[in-house]
Amino acid sequence: MWRPGLLMSALKTSYKRNYLMWVKSDASGCSMLAPLQTGAARFSSYLLSRARKVLGSHLFSPCGVPEFCSISTRKLAAHGFGASMAAMVSFPPQRYHYFLVLDFEATCDKPQIQPQEIIEFPILKLNGRTMEIESTFHMYVQPVIHPQLTPFCTELTGIIQAMVDGQPSLQQVLERVDEWMAKEGLLDPNVKSIFVTCGDWDLKIMLPGQCQYLGLPVADYFKQWINLKKAYSFAMGCWPKNGLLDMNKGLSLQHIGRPHSGIDDCKNIANIMKTLAYRGFIFKQTSKPF
């Protein structure tokens, strides 16, 4: 009897043990290193025959091409394999169950005001197996040191005064973040998760700096993260000087929303991560221990 579970198990083992590095050039001049699954020889002839009937000649083609992944997903779903199987075929497993994509917006002006205060606090919960968004935390924060937003800040971020007036303080928002983390199962010691930011500023400077100023503790889960700029440079071989704009351009992705909107920036980060994961990149912590 044909059992899809046998192919799932074989593919999973093959992804873990059998990789071949290949180089894919793109328009930006960077190069992309991605694992190419080469474990066909380890399948039984029967499994291989059934797999080819489902996915055709593309089964052992380079993964990481969105069109291929989409076609594979539909074909596997039609044969009862489901989303988890499609994810295995699309890209190798990540080291984390969840990625928590975060991008603060803060009070600002020219010249810069001090201290800066967080005014937008978004987090996207990204499934490490499917690289899809599963949950969203998004709150605006009332600044207390400089309660009036400057015209420069509003023009840059799109956040107007009415969006922060009467909103919770940073302390209250941090409490709600912790409640959300607990509700989403992210505080379970058996669940591996890590924050992802576009740069080190959010969790190395902004949050600990404001917490120190206000006398607030910083939760341990904020003390390790992945800097997407570093991850992108490892994967593509060049540094994204203009942040998300350069990364989207380098991966031929359309920019989502407006730049410097915290929630839109999070969506762009998630999209870039998904694209790199489909190309075979494995994300690792880039921050140093506190």
TORKOL-4160 file (C-alpha; in steps of 0.2 Angstrom, whole numbers, padded with zeros to 4 digits, m for minus):
290
<pt num="1" X="0000" Y="0000" Z="0000"/>
<pt num="2" X="0006" Y="0018" Z="m0004"/>
<pt num="3" X="0009" Y="0028" Z="0012"/>
<pt num="4" X="0012" Y="0046" Z="0010"/>
<pt num="5" X="0021" Y="0046" Z="0027"/>
<pt num="6" X="0035" Y="0035" Z="0020"/>
<pt num="7" X="0039" Y="0049" Z="0008"/>
<pt num="8" X="0038" Y="0062" Z="0021"/>
<pt num="9" X="0050" Y="0053" Z="0032"/>
<pt num="10" X="0062" Y="0050" Z="0018"/>
<pt num="11" X="0062" Y="0068" Z="0012"/>
<pt num="12" X="0064" Y="0074" Z="0030"/>
<pt num="13" X="0079" Y="0063" Z="0032"/>
<pt num="14" X="0086" Y="0068" Z="0015"/>
<pt num="15" X="0085" Y="0086" Z="0019"/>
<pt num="16" X="0094" Y="0084" Z="0035"/>
<pt num="17" X="0108" Y="0073" Z="0029"/>
<pt num="18" X="0110" Y="0077" Z="0010"/>
<pt num="19" X="0115" Y="0094" Z="0004"/>
<pt num="20" X="0124" Y="0101" Z="m0011"/>
<pt num="21" X="0128" Y="0119" Z="m0011"/>
<pt num="22" X="0124" Y="0129" Z="m0027"/>
<pt num="23" X="0126" Y="0147" Z="m0032"/>
<pt num="24" X="0111" Y="0157" Z="m0039"/>
<pt num="25" X="0116" Y="0175" Z="m0045"/>
<pt num="26" X="0103" Y="0189" Z="m0045"/>
<pt num="27" X="0101" Y="0206" Z="m0052"/>
<pt num="28" X="0110" Y="0214" Z="m0037"/>
<pt num="29" X="0126" Y="0206" Z="m0041"/>
<pt num="30" X="0125" Y="0196" Z="m0024"/>
<pt num="31" X="0126" Y="0177" Z="m0024"/>
<pt num="32" X="0114" Y="0166" Z="m0015"/>
<pt num="33" X="0120" Y="0149" Z="m0007"/>
<pt num="34" X="0106" Y="0137" Z="m0005"/>
<pt num="35" X="0106" Y="0118" Z="m0001"/>
<pt num="36" X="0101" Y="0107" Z="m0016"/>
<pt num="37" X="0093" Y="0091" Z="m0010"/>
<pt num="38" X="0102" Y="0076" Z="m0018"/>
<pt num="39" X="0096" Y="0061" Z="m0008"/>
<pt num="40" X="0086" Y="0053" Z="m0023"/>
<pt num="41" X="0098" Y="0037" Z="m0021"/>
<pt num="42" X="0092" Y="0034" Z="m0004"/>
<pt num="43" X="0074" Y="0032" Z="m0009"/>
<pt num="44" X="0067" Y="0015" Z="m0013"/>
<pt num="45" X="0063" Y="0013" Z="m0031"/>
<pt num="46" X="0044" Y="0012" Z="m0026"/>
<pt num="47" X="0044" Y="0028" Z="m0016"/>
<pt num="48" X="0054" Y="0037" Z="m0030"/>
<pt num="49" X="0042" Y="0031" Z="m0043"/>
<pt num="50" X="0027" Y="0038" Z="m0033"/>
<pt num="51" X="0036" Y="0054" Z="m0029"/>
<pt num="52" X="0039" Y="0058" Z="m0047"/>
<pt num="53" X="0021" Y="0054" Z="m0051"/>
<pt num="54" X="0016" Y="0067" Z="m0039"/>
<pt num="55" X="0029" Y="0081" Z="m0042"/>
<pt num="56" X="0035" Y="0076" Z="m0059"/>
<pt num="57" X="0053" Y="0080" Z="m0064"/>
<pt num="58" X="0054" Y="0094" Z="m0052"/>
<pt num="59" X="0055" Y="0084" Z="m0037"/>
<pt num="60" X="0074" Y="0084" Z="m0036"/>
<pt num="61" X="0076" Y="0102" Z="m0044"/>
<pt num="62" X="0084" Y="0116" Z="m0034"/>
<pt num="63" X="0072" Y="0121" Z="m0020"/>
<pt num="64" X="0070" Y="0139" Z="m0016"/>
<pt num="65" X="0061" Y="0145" Z="m0032"/>
<pt num="66" X="0044" Y="0152" Z="m0026"/>
<pt num="67" X="0035" Y="0146" Z="m0042"/>
<pt num="68" X="0041" Y="0128" Z="m0039"/>
<pt num="69" X="0037" Y="0129" Z="m0021"/>
<pt num="70" X="0019" Y="0134" Z="m0025"/>
<pt num="71" X="0017" Y="0121" Z="m0038"/>
<pt num="72" X="0024" Y="0108" Z="m0027"/>
<pt num="73" X="0012" Y="0113" Z="m0013"/>
<pt num="74" X="m0003" Y="0112" Z="m0023"/>
<pt num="75" X="0002" Y="0095" Z="m0030"/>
<pt num="76" X="0006" Y="0087" Z="m0013"/>
<pt num="77" X="m0010" Y="0094" Z="m0006"/>
<pt num="78" X="m0020" Y="0086" Z="m0020"/>
<pt num="79" X="m0012" Y="0069" Z="m0015"/>
<pt num="80" X="m0015" Y="0071" Z="0003"/>
<pt num="81" X="0002" Y="0077" Z="0009"/>
<pt num="82" X="m0004" Y="0093" Z="0017"/>
<pt num="83" X="0005" Y="0109" Z="0022"/>
<pt num="84" X="0019" Y="0102" Z="0033"/>
<pt num="85" X="0024" Y="0090" Z="0019"/>
<pt num="86" X="0025" Y="0105" Z="0006"/>
<pt num="87" X="0035" Y="0115" Z="0019"/>
<pt num="88" X="0048" Y="0101" Z="0019"/>
<pt num="89" X="0049" Y="0101" Z="0001"/>
<pt num="90" X="0050" Y="0120" Z="0000"/>
<pt num="91" X="0065" Y="0122" Z="0011"/>
<pt num="92" X="0075" Y="0114" Z="0025"/>
<pt num="93" X="0070" Y="0115" Z="0043"/>
<pt num="94" X="0075" Y="0130" Z="0053"/>
<pt num="95" X="0082" Y="0130" Z="0070"/>
<pt num="96" X="0068" Y="0139" Z="0078"/>
<pt num="97" X="0049" Y="0134" Z="0080"/>
<pt num="98" X="0045" Y="0153" Z="0078"/>
<pt num="99" X="0052" Y="0169" Z="0073"/>
<pt num="100" X="0046" Y="0185" Z="0081"/>
<pt num="101" X="0048" Y="0199" Z="0069"/>
<pt num="102" X="0049" Y="0216" Z="0077"/>
<pt num="103" X="0051" Y="0234" Z="0071"/>
<pt num="104" X="0049" Y="0249" Z="0083"/>
<pt num="105" X="0045" Y="0266" Z="0078"/>
<pt num="106" X="0051" Y="0280" Z="0090"/>
<pt num="107" X="0049" Y="0299" Z="0093"/>
<pt num="108" X="0062" Y="0308" Z="0082"/>
<pt num="109" X="0067" Y="0325" Z="0075"/>
<pt num="110" X="0081" Y="0334" Z="0067"/>
<pt num="111" X="0092" Y="0336" Z="0077"/>
<pt num="112" X="0088" Y="0321" Z="0086"/>
<pt num="113" X="0078" Y="0322" Z="0102"/>
<pt num="114" X="0084" Y="0313" Z="0118"/>
<pt num="115" X="0078" Y="0302" Z="0125"/>
<pt num="116" X="0069" Y="0294" Z="0111"/>
<pt num="117" X="0053" Y="0284" Z="0116"/>
<pt num="118" X="0044" Y="0269" Z="0107"/>
<pt num="119" X="0028" Y="0274" Z="0099"/>
<pt num="120" X="0024" Y="0259" Z="0089"/>
<pt num="121" X="0027" Y="0241" Z="0095"/>
<pt num="122" X="0023" Y="0228" Z="0082"/>
<pt num="123" X="0027" Y="0209" Z="0082"/>
<pt num="124" X="0023" Y="0196" Z="0069"/>
<pt num="125" X="0024" Y="0177" Z="0075"/>
<pt num="126" X="0031" Y="0168" Z="0060"/>
<pt num="127" X="0030" Y="0149" Z="0059"/>
<pt num="128" X="0048" Y="0142" Z="0057"/>
<pt num="129" X="0041" Y="0127" Z="0047"/>
<pt num="130" X="0030" Y="0136" Z="0035"/>
<pt num="131" X="0037" Y="0154" Z="0036"/>
<pt num="132" X="0019" Y="0160" Z="0037"/>
<pt num="133" X="0012" Y="0173" Z="0049"/>
<pt num="134" X="0002" Y="0165" Z="0062"/>
<pt num="135" X="m0002" Y="0179" Z="0074"/>
<pt num="136" X="0001" Y="0198" Z="0076"/>
<pt num="137" X="0004" Y="0209" Z="0091"/>
<pt num="138" X="0002" Y="0228" Z="0087"/>
<pt num="139" X="0000" Y="0243" Z="0099"/>
<pt num="140" X="0004" Y="0261" Z="0099"/>
<pt num="141" X="0013" Y="0268" Z="0114"/>
<pt num="142" X="0010" Y="0285" Z="0123"/>
<pt num="143" X="0026" Y="0295" Z="0124"/>
<pt num="144" X="0028" Y="0303" Z="0141"/>
<pt num="145" X="0045" Y="0313" Z="0140"/>
<pt num="146" X="0041" Y="0321" Z="0123"/>
<pt num="147" X="0022" Y="0318" Z="0122"/>
<pt num="148" X="0020" Y="0329" Z="0107"/>
<pt num="149" X="0025" Y="0321" Z="0090"/>
<pt num="150" X="0036" Y="0332" Z="0079"/>
<pt num="151" X="0031" Y="0336" Z="0061"/>
<pt num="152" X="0047" Y="0326" Z="0056"/>
<pt num="153" X="0041" Y="0311" Z="0066"/>
<pt num="154" X="0024" Y="0311" Z="0058"/>
<pt num="155" X="0031" Y="0313" Z="0041"/>
<pt num="156" X="0044" Y="0299" Z="0043"/>
<pt num="157" X="0033" Y="0286" Z="0052"/>
<pt num="158" X="0015" Y="0291" Z="0046"/>
<pt num="159" X="0010" Y="0291" Z="0065"/>
<pt num="160" X="m0001" Y="0306" Z="0069"/>
<pt num="161" X="m0004" Y="0313" Z="0087"/>
<pt num="162" X="m0021" Y="0305" Z="0088"/>
<pt num="163" X="m0014" Y="0288" Z="0086"/>
<pt num="164" X="m0003" Y="0289" Z="0102"/>
<pt num="165" X="m0014" Y="0300" Z="0113"/>
<pt num="166" X="m0022" Y="0290" Z="0127"/>
<pt num="167" X="m0013" Y="0274" Z="0122"/>
<pt num="168" X="m0005" Y="0263" Z="0135"/>
<pt num="169" X="0012" Y="0267" Z="0142"/>
<pt num="170" X="0028" Y="0257" Z="0138"/>
<pt num="171" X="0026" Y="0248" Z="0154"/>
<pt num="172" X="0008" Y="0243" Z="0151"/>
<pt num="173" X="0013" Y="0238" Z="0133"/>
<pt num="174" X="0027" Y="0227" Z="0139"/>
<pt num="175" X="0015" Y="0218" Z="0151"/>
<pt num="176" X="0003" Y="0215" Z="0136"/>
<pt num="177" X="0017" Y="0208" Z="0126"/>
<pt num="178" X="0021" Y="0196" Z="0140"/>
<pt num="179" X="0002" Y="0191" Z="0140"/>
<pt num="180" X="0002" Y="0188" Z="0122"/>
<pt num="181" X="0018" Y="0178" Z="0122"/>
<pt num="182" X="0011" Y="0167" Z="0135"/>
<pt num="183" X="m0006" Y="0165" Z="0126"/>
<pt num="184" X="0004" Y="0160" Z="0110"/>
<pt num="185" X="0014" Y="0147" Z="0119"/>
<pt num="186" X="0030" Y="0156" Z="0116"/>
<pt num="187" X="0035" Y="0155" Z="0135"/>
<pt num="188" X="0035" Y="0136" Z="0135"/>
<pt num="189" X="0053" Y="0131" Z="0138"/>
<pt num="190" X="0051" Y="0117" Z="0124"/>
<pt num="191" X="0046" Y="0130" Z="0111"/>
<pt num="192" X="0061" Y="0138" Z="0103"/>
<pt num="193" X="0058" Y="0156" Z="0097"/>
<pt num="194" X="0069" Y="0171" Z="0093"/>
<pt num="195" X="0066" Y="0190" Z="0089"/>
<pt num="196" X="0071" Y="0196" Z="0071"/>
<pt num="197" X="0074" Y="0214" Z="0068"/>
<pt num="198" X="0081" Y="0225" Z="0054"/>
<pt num="199" X="0097" Y="0230" Z="0062"/>
<pt num="200" X="0103" Y="0229" Z="0081"/>
<pt num="201" X="0095" Y="0246" Z="0086"/>
<pt num="202" X="0078" Y="0240" Z="0092"/>
<pt num="203" X="0084" Y="0227" Z="0105"/>
<pt num="204" X="0102" Y="0233" Z="0108"/>
<pt num="205" X="0099" Y="0251" Z="0110"/>
<pt num="206" X="0081" Y="0257" Z="0110"/>
<pt num="207" X="0071" Y="0245" Z="0121"/>
<pt num="208" X="0085" Y="0243" Z="0134"/>
<pt num="209" X="0089" Y="0262" Z="0134"/>
<pt num="210" X="0071" Y="0267" Z="0137"/>
<pt num="211" X="0068" Y="0253" Z="0150"/>
<pt num="212" X="0084" Y="0259" Z="0159"/>
<pt num="213" X="0078" Y="0277" Z="0159"/>
<pt num="214" X="0061" Y="0272" Z="0166"/>
<pt num="215" X="0067" Y="0260" Z="0178"/>
<pt num="216" X="0059" Y="0245" Z="0170"/>
<pt num="217" X="0066" Y="0227" Z="0168"/>
<pt num="218" X="0070" Y="0220" Z="0151"/>
<pt num="219" X="0063" Y="0202" Z="0149"/>
<pt num="220" X="0075" Y="0189" Z="0144"/>
<pt num="221" X="0067" Y="0185" Z="0128"/>
<pt num="222" X="0071" Y="0202" Z="0121"/>
<pt num="223" X="0090" Y="0199" Z="0124"/>
<pt num="224" X="0093" Y="0188" Z="0109"/>
<pt num="225" X="0089" Y="0191" Z="0091"/>
<pt num="226" X="0093" Y="0189" Z="0073"/>
<pt num="227" X="0099" Y="0205" Z="0064"/>
<pt num="228" X="0091" Y="0203" Z="0046"/>
<pt num="229" X="0104" Y="0214" Z="0038"/>
<pt num="230" X="0118" Y="0202" Z="0044"/>
<pt num="231" X="0108" Y="0186" Z="0039"/>
<pt num="232" X="0105" Y="0194" Z="0022"/>
<pt num="233" X="0123" Y="0198" Z="0020"/>
<pt num="234" X="0128" Y="0180" Z="0025"/>
<pt num="235" X="0116" Y="0173" Z="0012"/>
<pt num="236" X="0118" Y="0185" Z="m0002"/>
<pt num="237" X="0137" Y="0190" Z="0000"/>
<pt num="238" X="0134" Y="0209" Z="0001"/>
<pt num="239" X="0128" Y="0222" Z="0014"/>
<pt num="240" X="0111" Y="0230" Z="0012"/>
<pt num="241" X="0116" Y="0248" Z="0015"/>
<pt num="242" X="0098" Y="0255" Z="0013"/>
<pt num="243" X="0091" Y="0241" Z="0024"/>
<pt num="244" X="0074" Y="0234" Z="0018"/>
<pt num="245" X="0074" Y="0243" Z="0002"/>
<pt num="246" X="0090" Y="0235" Z="m0004"/>
<pt num="247" X="0085" Y="0218" Z="0002"/>
<pt num="248" X="0069" Y="0219" Z="m0007"/>
<pt num="249" X="0078" Y="0225" Z="m0023"/>
<pt num="250" X="0091" Y="0211" Z="m0021"/>
<pt num="251" X="0078" Y="0198" Z="m0020"/>
<pt num="252" X="0066" Y="0205" Z="m0033"/>
<pt num="253" X="0052" Y="0208" Z="m0020"/>
<pt num="254" X="0039" Y="0222" Z="m0020"/>
<pt num="255" X="0040" Y="0233" Z="m0005"/>
<pt num="256" X="0025" Y="0231" Z="0006"/>
<pt num="257" X="0016" Y="0247" Z="0013"/>
<pt num="258" X="0026" Y="0263" Z="0017"/>
<pt num="259" X="0044" Y="0263" Z="0024"/>
<pt num="260" X="0046" Y="0267" Z="0042"/>
<pt num="261" X="0028" Y="0260" Z="0047"/>
<pt num="262" X="0032" Y="0248" Z="0060"/>
<pt num="263" X="0019" Y="0235" Z="0055"/>
<pt num="264" X="0023" Y="0237" Z="0037"/>
<pt num="265" X="0042" Y="0235" Z="0040"/>
<pt num="266" X="0038" Y="0219" Z="0050"/>
<pt num="267" X="0028" Y="0212" Z="0035"/>
<pt num="268" X="0043" Y="0216" Z="0023"/>
<pt num="269" X="0055" Y="0208" Z="0035"/>
<pt num="270" X="0044" Y="0192" Z="0036"/>
<pt num="271" X="0043" Y="0192" Z="0017"/>
<pt num="272" X="0062" Y="0193" Z="0015"/>
<pt num="273" X="0064" Y="0179" Z="0028"/>
<pt num="274" X="0052" Y="0168" Z="0019"/>
<pt num="275" X="0061" Y="0171" Z="0002"/>
<pt num="276" X="0078" Y="0167" Z="0010"/>
<pt num="277" X="0071" Y="0152" Z="0018"/>
<pt num="278" X="0064" Y="0146" Z="0002"/>
<pt num="279" X="0081" Y="0148" Z="m0006"/>
<pt num="280" X="0088" Y="0136" Z="0008"/>
<pt num="281" X="0095" Y="0149" Z="0020"/>
<pt num="282" X="0095" Y="0143" Z="0039"/>
<pt num="283" X="0093" Y="0158" Z="0051"/>
<pt num="284" X="0104" Y="0159" Z="0066"/>
<pt num="285" X="0106" Y="0171" Z="0081"/>
<pt num="286" X="0117" Y="0185" Z="0077"/>
<pt num="287" X="0117" Y="0195" Z="0094"/>
<pt num="288" X="0130" Y="0192" Z="0107"/>
<pt num="289" X="0124" Y="0187" Z="0124"/>
<pt num="290" X="0121" Y="0201" Z="0136"/>
